[in-house]
């Protein structure tokens, strides 16, 4: 069993994930902005394989969004 305490952003560590779906969904405004940049870049370079995966991150039900 892992008894390591969760870290907080104040500790300088990475923020704990809120979405535990197989394809993680953006939950915060910052995560949505990062995903928007990734989508723009994929379109810019014509990465047809990345686009469906990035779009899946925006859609579908997610317990963290409720």
N, C-alpha and C positions, 0 to 999 in steps of 0.2 A: 504494500500500500504506500502511496506517495503522500507524505505528510508535509510536503513543501508548501509554505503559505503562498497564496496568490500575490503577485507583485502589482503595484499600482504605478500609473504614469509618473507620479511624483518621485518614485525610486529611480527613474531613468530607464526602466525596463520596458519591454514591449507591453502594450495594452492587451488584456485578456480578450480572447475572441468571444463575440456574442453569438455568432452564427456557427453552428456545427453541422451544417448540411454538407453533403459530398462536394458540391460546387458552392463555395461560400458566397453569400450575398452581402452586398455593402449595407451596413446598418447606419453608419454615421455620415454626416455631410462630407467629411474628409475622404472616407472610403468611396463614396459616390463620385467625388471629384477625381480621384485616382483612376477609377474605372472609366470615367468619361475620357480622360487623357489616353488611356490604353485603347479605347475604341477609336478615337481620332487617329492615333498612330497606326493601328491595324488597317484602317481604311486608307490612310496616306500611303502606306507601303504595299497595299493590296494583299494583305495576309488573310486569304479567304478561309484558312483553317482556324484562325484565332477568333474571328468574328462570331461564329455560333457559340463558342464557349463563353466569350465575354457577354453576349446577349443572354445566355442562360443565367448568368450571375444577376442580371437585372430582373428576371422573371421568375415566376413560380412561387409557391407558398414557402414561407420561412417562419419558424416559431419565434425568431428574434425580432421580427418586424411587428408582432402583435402587441 
